[in-house]
Amino acid sequence: MQRVLTELTPECELTTQMYISGLEKEEIAEIKCRASSTINNQLQKAFQVLNVKNGRQLCRRFYERISGIEFTLSLIHISEPT
C-alpha cells in the first residue's frame, strides 16, 4: 500500500486507510489481530495529527493527498437567470 499520510506511523496509517476504505473498527481489529482499543487509539492519533474531527474529514484529507486537489464546499445559492 502506498504511503499517503506520512506524518503517521506506518501502522497507524494502515489502520487509517482500512478505516477510510469502509471497514468497521472491530473488523480492522480482527484482521490485524489487535485489540479494539488499539485500533481506537490509532484512529484518535490520526485524527489529532491530521487535525480532523470525524471520519468524513479524515476521508477527505486522504483523498486530497492522493489527488493533490483540495476539496471545498460552497453553499452560496446560485440563482437561475430570469
C-alpha positions, 0 to 999 in steps of 0.5 A, spaced: 500 500 500 502 506 498 504 511 503 499 517 503 499 520 510 506 520 512 506 524 518 503 517 521 506 511 523 506 506 518 501 502 522 497 507 524 496 509 517 494 502 515 489 502 520 487 509 517 486 507 510 482 500 512 478 505 516 477 510 510 476 504 505 469 502 509 471 497 514 468 497 521 473 498 527 472 491 530 473 488 523 480 492 522 481 489 529 480 482 527 484 482 521 490 485 524 489 481 530 489 487 535 485 489 540 479 494 539 482 499 543 488 499 539 485 500 533 481 506 537 487 509 539 490 509 532 484 512 529 484 518 535 492 519 533 490 520 526 485 524 527 489 529 532 495 529 527 491 530 521 487 535 525 480 532 523 474 531 527 470 525 524 471 520 519 468 524 513 474 529 514 479 524 515 476 521 508 477 527 505 484 529 507 486 522 504 483 523 498 486 530 497 493 527 498 492 522 493 489 527 488 493 533 490 486 537 489 483 540 495 476 539 496 471 545 498 464 546 499 460 552 497 453 553 499 452 560 496 445 559 492 446 560 485 440 563 482 437 561 475 437 567 470 430 570 469 
